[in-house]
Amino acid sequence: MRLSQAFQPTLKEVPAEAQIASHRLMLRAGLVRQTSSGIYTWLPAGLRVLRNIATIVRQEQDKIGGQEILMPTVQSAELWRRSGRYDAYGPEMLRIEDRQGREMLYGPTNEEMVTDLFGSTVKSYRELPKMLYHIQWKFRDEIRPRFGVMRGREFYMKDGYSFDLSYEDAVSSYYRIMLSYLKIFRRLGVQAVPMAADTGPIGGELSHEFLVLAPTGESEVFYDAGWDEIDWDSIGLDPQKEDDLQKLREIVKTTYSATDEKHDLSAWESVPESRRRGGRGIEVGHIFYFGTKYTEAMGVEVNGADGAPLHPHMGSYGIGVSRLVGAIIEASHDEAGIIWPEEVAPYRAALLNLRPGDELCDKLCESIYSRDPEGLLYDDRADRAGVKFNDADLMGHPWQIIVGPRGAKAGMVELKHRATGERSELPLDDALAKLGLG
């Protein structure tokens, strides 16, 4: 994309309504614009980030047998009455009527809808287990929306649902998905620690929330340094092997982690002082096992191996895709702007032409841009170099390819790594090879 043509309206001034870094930077970098309280339009660069996160989530969920569906945003109140949650959920639920006077709601979550879908199609134990998920917009009427997309009213979320024959099978599904989540967050470039959590309005008896460490987090967290030391990519745990899932359960059981709500002082005392870590955390995921709560309430059964009907055991698993955009920025920024992890960034690199109109600069930049016009943001504007440097840092592209008259004459470019600030002058072919554009 050529920046001269892109719809990416950056701001020089810090917006007065933005209280935290991610909100300020998302507005300044042209990722979102607010349309009403807690509701945002996602602009092209922000939407690219949102889609990149969703793609990683899909890839990792598919690896463990997840099957993607897409459920509607508007649901029937009758479904929620069958589960008993319609009146119990509270004012966060947006309740509406259609023109026929039927009571409807804008979905804050999908346990009822997916349970009804499952019950209408799956009839035999032979068809289990099943794991269904979707990535969809949701709405919760927060009493005090704030912090931009971190606590908005409309948000983009992945929620998944498992169906198993027994408690033992359901717990295996729970930890299989926990392992998948840990790998997702690793790929997203953030450290997310699973912590025992309350089940809240979802219900159930087993629940963990995943918190990204960031100074502006809403929860105070306490954890063993062991969580910092685990590389979930190389640890070798296979989500399809029960022995490996048992190893994960043992790690969770023996490696302390808790928010202030669940903090156990006696257990904390048993953690060696040198291994105690603390800080603030932002919730970006939450998983629940709730057994037969919904299948019983909604009359969903399958025939067991002996022909007798039984209620499948369920779990639900959420990741805040839009919230993650803010959380990643909170965990990865500096005074100059955003620092995107490579798999998340809207563009692989910013290509900065420091002298538009110079024949050699233009020719070299066009040659580079032609290698990957989808993955490069070409700053071809007739602006001063300082403006281009500032905007590239603000937008947070992992790399900057800097082309000036002196370098262009010698076939050299300057390469800047956004995260470290390291700059190096390289022959064009070497620079492109380093970025995978050779």
N, C-alpha and C positions, 0 to 999 in steps of 0.2 A: 504494500500500500504506500502511495506517495502522500507524505504528510500534508502537502499543499492541497490535496483533494480529500483528505480524511475528515470525518466528522468526529473530531477529538478536541472539544473546546477546553483548553487549559485555563486555569485561573492563577494570576500572580498573587492576589491577596488571599489571606486565610479567611474562609467563610465564618462569619460570626456565630452561626448556629452549630458549628462542628466542635464537639467537646473533646474528642479523642483523635489520635493520630490517623487511624484508618479512615475515619469519616472525612477528616480534612484532606487527606491525600487522595481519596477516591473522588472527591469533588474537584480538587485542584488538577488532578491528572486527566479529568474528563472521562471517568469510568461510569458515573451515574449522575442523575439529576433527580431531585425530589419533586414529586408531583402533588403529594398531600402528606399529612402526618404519617410517618412510618411506611410510606409507599414510594418506590423509586422506579424511574425509567432507567434501564440498563443501556448505555451507549455502546457503540461497536467494540471498543477495546475492552470494556468491562464484560460484555457478553462473551467475548473470546475467552477471557479468563474463566467465566462461569462454565462454559462448555468444556474447557480443558479439564477442569476439576471433575465435572460430570463424566467425562470420558474415562478418567482414571478410576473413578468409582465403579463404572460399568465393567471395565476390564477385570478388576479384581473380584467383583461379585460373580461375574460369569465363570471365573476360574474355579469357584467352589460350588458350581451348580445352580447359581441364581438364574432365574428366567424373568426377563423384563416384560412388564405389561404397562398399560397406561390407564389409570382410573380417572374419572372426571373430578373436577374441582367442586362441583355442586352435588350434594348428596341429599337423599330423602331423610327427613326427620324420623320416619317410621323405622328405619334401620337402627337408629340410635335408641329408639324406645325399646326395641327388642333386646338390646344389650343392657338397658337400664341407665345409659349414660346421658341421655338427652337433657334431662332436668338436672342431672348432677354436675354437668361439665362446667357451668358457670358463664359469666358475662363475656369471657374471651371468645365464645362461639358467636359467629355472625349468623343470625337466624333471619330467614326471609320467607316470603310467600310468593308462589307463582300466580299467574292470572286466574287459575282455577281454584285458588285458595288453599292449595296444598302447601304444607309446611316443609321448607327446605333449609339447608344450611350450606355455608361455604366451608369446606372440609378443613379442620385443623389437624386431622390425622385420619387413618383409613382402616383401623382394625375391623370395624363393622362391615364396611363394604367388601373387604377382601375375604372375610369369613363367610359372608353370604355368597360371594362368587365361588369360593371353594366348595361350600356345601351344595351348591346347585350343580356341580360338575363331578366331584370326586366321591365315589361310593364304596370303594374297596381298599382294604389295607395294602393290597398289592400296588396301589398307585402312590403310596407314601415311601419316602418323605418327599415333600415339595417345598421349594423356596421361591417365592414370588417377590418381585420388587418393582417399584417405579420411581421416577424422578419427576416431581410435579410441584406446581405452585400451591401454596397453602396460605391460610389466613387465620390469624389469632388477633383479636381486638385488644391488644396490649393497652393497659390503662395509661401507661406512660412510655410511648415509643421514644427511644433515644439511641445515641451512639450509631447512627446511620443504619447500615444493613445488619449490624450486630444485634440490634433488638428492634426490628421493624415489625409491622403488622402483616405485610405480605412477604413471603419468603419462599425460596426454592429449596426443596428438600428431597433427599432420597430416603424412602422408607421401605423396608423389606419385612417379609412375614414368613416364618417357617411353620410347617405342619408335620408332626411326627406322631408315631403310634404310642410312645411311652415317655415317661419322665426321663429315663436314661438316654433315649434317642434325642429328645429335645435339648437336653443339656449338652450333648455332643454338638448339635447344631449351633447352640449358643456360643460355644468356645471356637467352633470353626469360623463363625462370623467375626468373633472378636479378633482372631488371628488375621483374617482378611482386612479388618479395619486398621490394625496396626501396620500392615503393609501399605494400605492406602495412604495413611498419614505420613509414612516414611517417604513415599513417592511424591507427596505434596510438599516435602521439604520442611515439615514441622514436627516437633516433638510432642506427641499426644500420649498422656499417661492415663490408663484406665483406672478408675476409682469407684469403689462401691458406692451406690447411690440409692436414694429413695425412689420408689416406683411411681409416686404421684398419681395423676388421674388415669394413667395407663393401667395400673394395678400389677399384681404379681408378687413373686417372692425372691427373684434374683434380678439384679439390675446393676449395670456399670455405666458411668458416663466417662467420656474421653475429653480431657482438658488439654488445650494447647497453652504452654507456659508463655505468659506475656505480662508485663508490668500493669497493664490496664484491665486485667481479668477481674471478673466480678466475684470470683471465689478465691479464698485463701487455700493453698494446697500444701500438703506435707507428704514427702515420699522418700523412699530409699534410693540412693544413687545408682542402685542396680538398674533402674529403669533407663538411666542415661547410657548405660554400657551395652545394652542389648541391640544388636543389629538384626532387625527382623527379616532382612533379605538374606543374610548369610547364616542365620542360626540353624537352618536346616529343618524346621518343623513343617511337616507335611499335613495340611488340613484334612486330608483324606485318611490319615492313619490315626486310629484311636489312641495308640501309645503316645503319639506326639501331642494330641489334644490333652492327654492326661499330664504331659510335661508342662503344657501351657497353664493348666489349672494349678499345678504346683507352683509355678512362677508367680501367678496372681496371688495365691494363698500365702506365700512366704516372703514376697517382696512388698514391703509396706507402701501403701498409697491411700490418701484420704483427703477429702475437702474438710473445711472447718466444721461443716455440719455433721460429718461422720468421724471426725478425728478422735482417736482413742489414745489417751495419754499413756496408759499403761503399756499398750503395744508399741507406742512411739519410743518409750524408754528402753525397749529391748533392741532398738536400732542403734548400732554404734554411732557415737556423736559425729565421727568423721564422715559418715555416710548419710547423714541427715540433710535433706534438701527442702527448701521451702520457697514460696513465692505466690504469685497470682496465676489463675488459670481461667481460660475462656472455654466454655463447653461447646464442642463442635460435633459431638456424637453421643448417642444414648442407646443402650440395648437392654431388652427386657425379656425374661421368661415369665409367662403368666399362666402356664398350664392350660386347663380346660375352661378358663373363665369365660371366654367368648363363645366357644363351641357349645358349651352347656347352655348359656343364656340364650343363644340363638337357635338351639335345637339342631346343631350340625353333628351328624354321626357318619361313621363308615362301618362297614361290616368287617369284623376281625377274622383271624384265621379259623376260629371255631364257628363262624357264622353269626356270633352275637354282636350287636351294635356297640360301638364305643365312641367316645368323644376324643378327637385328636388333641394333642398338646401343641400349644402355639408359643411363639416368641415374636417380638417385633424389634426392628433395628433401624435407627434413624441416623442420618448424617446431614448436617446443615450445609448444603452446598453453597448457598449465597452467603451464609454466615462465615464460612471458611474463607471467602475472599477477604473479609475484614480481619479475620483472625490471622491469616498469613501475613497481612500488612502489619498488624500490631506486633507480630513476632519478628518481622524482617523489614526494617526501614532505618533510615538515618535522617539527619537534618535536611539533606538534599531531596529526599523523596523515597519512593518505594524501591525495594530490592526483591525482584521476583525470583523464586526458584525456577530452574530452567523448564521443567515440565508444565508449569502453570502459566508462564509469561504469555501475554497476548502476542508478542513477536519475539523471535529468537534474538534479533539484534536490531539496533538502530544504525542506519547508514547515514552519516553526517557529511554532507557536501559543504565544505567551508567556503567555497568560492563558486556559487552557481554562475554560469555564464562563461567560466573559464573552460576552454575547449578540452584540455587534458583532464580536469576534474570531472567535467560532465561525462566525458567518454568513459573514464574509469568507473564512475558511480553507476552509469547505465549498465556496464558490463557486470558489475557485482550484483546489481539489483535483478538482472535477468536470471541469475542463478536460482533465486527463490523469492519471487514477488509476493507470494502469500506469507512467507515467514519473516520478511524484512520490512521494517518501517523506514522508508527513504525520506529523510528530511531534505527536501529539495527547495525549501522556502528561501526567499531572498532576505534572510534575516542575518544579524550579526552572529559570529561564532559563539559568543557568550550566551545568547538566547538559546541556541541549539544545544549547547552543553547542558544548560540548566534544565531545559525541557526533557532531554534524554535521561538525566539523573532523576527528575521528578517522576517520569513514567516508569522507570525501573527496569528497562530491558536488560537481560543478563549481560549482553555485550554491546559495545559501541564500536563501529568501524568508522574511523575518522579519515577523511580524504581532504588533503590540502594541496595547494599548487606545488610546493617543494617536493612533497612525497610523490605526487602523481607523476612528476617529471622523471623521477627515479624508479617508478613502478613499485613504490612502497606505500603502505597504509599504516595507521596507528590503530592498535587494538586495545580497548579498555575493558577490563572486567569490572562490572558494576559492584559486585559484592566485596571485592578486595580493594578496588581502586587502582589495581596494578595496570600500568600502561606499557606497551612495547611496540616498537616500530619493526614491521616485518615486511618481507616481500609479499606481494599480493597472493601468490599461490600458497605460501605458508599460512597466511592469515585465514584464507578460505578453508584450507585443510583443517585448521584448528577448530573451525566452526562447523565442520562437516559439509562444506559447500564446494569442496574441491572436485 
